[in-house]
Every structure is written in C-alpha cells, then in structure tokens.
Amino acid sequence: MGESVLVALIGGCALVLTAPTGLLALVLNRKVNAIRHQVTNHHTVNLREDLDAKHDDNRDLLQTIARDVGGMKEDLRLVRSTQARYDERLYNLETKGKRPWRRSTRR
C-alpha cells in the first residue's frame, strides 16, 4: 500500500471515530439550549422580591379572614345565648313554670 492510501485510511478512520462524538455534541447542545430556555427567568422583578410581596399579600388576606371569622363566632355566640333565653321564656309561658319531669307534691 502506498503512503497516500495509508493517509486516506487514517483520515477515514478518524472521521468515522469522531463523527458520532460531534453528532452527540450537537444533540446535547440542543437539549441544553432547550433546558436553558425553560429555566431562564423573564421577570422584570427579582423573583425573591416578587414572592415576598405575594406572601405579604396572602398574610394580610389571612389576617382579615381570621378577624372576620372571629367576629362571626362572636355573633353566633350572641345568637345562641339569646335563643336560649327565648327558649326558656317560651317554655315558662307554655308550662306556666311547671317542669313536666317533676311530680307535684299535692294529690
């Protein structure tokens, strides 16, 4: 074999061995670029500041809700106590103060 054949053979082997590596690098480069696009932050505000502001808003809203629920609980206590007084008055009017479970001492 001539020297030119050996040079061509070595060049061909080098091409065959390095071509898959180059193709793999291209595929990996595309995947990395796709991942980078998904991870890139397009916010105009710092993400931490944005989340802190949202947490503050949520905390304020939860405090308002807790205060409103507390007020409703107090209102419900008032309604129940008023209803209990009315029930007692109505019972006394209907039974004229007599308890049905007590026996009269007179016969």
C-alpha positions as CSV (number, residue, x, y, z in Angstrom):
1,M,0.0,0.0,0.0
2,G,1.1,3.4,-0.8
3,E,1.6,6.2,1.5
4,S,-1.4,8.1,0.2
5,V,-3.6,5.1,0.8
6,L,-2.5,5.0,4.4
7,V,-3.1,8.7,4.9
8,A,-6.6,8.4,3.4
9,L,-7.3,5.3,5.6
10,I,-6.2,7.1,8.8
11,G,-8.2,10.2,7.8
12,G,-11.2,8.0,7.2
13,C,-10.9,6.2,10.5
14,A,-10.5,9.5,12.3
15,L,-13.7,10.8,10.6
16,V,-15.6,7.6,11.5
17,L,-14.5,7.8,15.1
18,T,-15.1,11.5,15.6
19,A,-18.3,11.9,13.7
20,P,-20.5,10.2,16.4
21,T,-18.9,12.4,19.0
22,G,-19.7,15.5,17.0
23,L,-23.3,14.4,16.5
24,L,-23.6,13.7,20.2
25,A,-22.3,17.2,21.0
26,L,-24.9,18.7,18.6
27,V,-27.7,16.8,20.2
28,L,-26.6,17.7,23.7
29,N,-26.2,21.3,22.8
30,R,-29.8,21.4,21.5
31,K,-31.0,19.8,24.7
32,V,-29.0,22.2,26.9
33,N,-30.4,25.2,25.0
34,A,-34.0,23.9,25.4
35,I,-33.4,23.5,29.1
36,R,-31.8,26.9,29.4
37,H,-34.8,28.4,27.7
38,Q,-37.2,26.8,30.2
39,V,-35.1,27.8,33.2
40,T,-34.5,31.4,32.1
41,N,-36.2,34.0,34.3
42,H,-38.1,36.6,32.2
43,H,-39.3,38.5,35.3
44,T,-38.6,42.2,35.4
45,V,-38.7,42.0,39.2
46,N,-36.4,39.8,41.3
47,L,-38.1,36.5,41.9
48,R,-37.5,36.6,45.7
49,E,-39.0,40.1,46.0
50,D,-41.9,39.1,43.9
51,L,-42.6,36.1,46.1
52,D,-42.1,38.1,49.3
53,A,-44.7,40.6,48.1
54,K,-47.2,37.8,47.4
55,H,-46.6,36.2,50.8
56,D,-47.2,39.6,52.4
57,D,-50.5,39.9,50.5
58,N,-51.5,36.4,51.5
59,R,-50.7,37.1,55.1
60,D,-52.8,40.2,55.1
61,L,-55.7,38.4,53.5
62,L,-55.5,35.5,56.0
63,Q,-55.4,38.0,58.9
64,T,-58.5,39.7,57.5
65,I,-60.3,36.3,57.1
66,A,-59.3,35.3,60.7
67,R,-60.7,38.6,62.1
68,D,-63.9,38.1,60.1
69,V,-64.3,34.5,61.3
70,G,-63.7,35.6,64.9
71,G,-66.4,38.2,64.5
72,M,-68.8,35.7,63.1
73,K,-68.1,33.3,66.0
74,E,-68.9,36.1,68.5
75,D,-72.1,36.9,66.6
76,L,-73.1,33.2,66.7
77,R,-72.4,33.1,70.5
78,L,-74.8,36.0,70.9
79,V,-77.5,34.4,68.8
80,R,-77.2,31.2,70.7
81,S,-77.4,32.8,74.1
82,T,-80.4,35.0,73.0
83,Q,-82.1,31.9,71.6
84,A,-81.5,30.0,74.9
85,R,-83.2,32.9,76.8
86,Y,-86.1,33.0,74.4
87,D,-86.5,29.2,74.7
88,E,-86.5,29.4,78.5
89,R,-89.2,32.2,78.4
90,L,-91.3,30.3,75.9
91,Y,-91.1,27.1,77.9
92,N,-92.1,29.0,81.1
93,L,-95.1,30.6,79.3
94,E,-96.3,27.3,77.9
95,T,-95.9,25.3,81.1
96,K,-96.6,28.1,83.5
97,G,-93.3,27.4,85.2
98,K,-94.1,23.7,85.8
99,R,-91.5,21.2,84.9
100,P,-93.0,18.0,83.3
101,W,-90.5,15.7,85.0
102,R,-91.3,16.9,88.5
103,R,-94.2,15.4,90.3
104,S,-96.5,17.6,92.2
105,T,-96.4,17.1,95.9
106,R,-100.2,17.7,96.0
107,R,-102.6,14.9,95.1
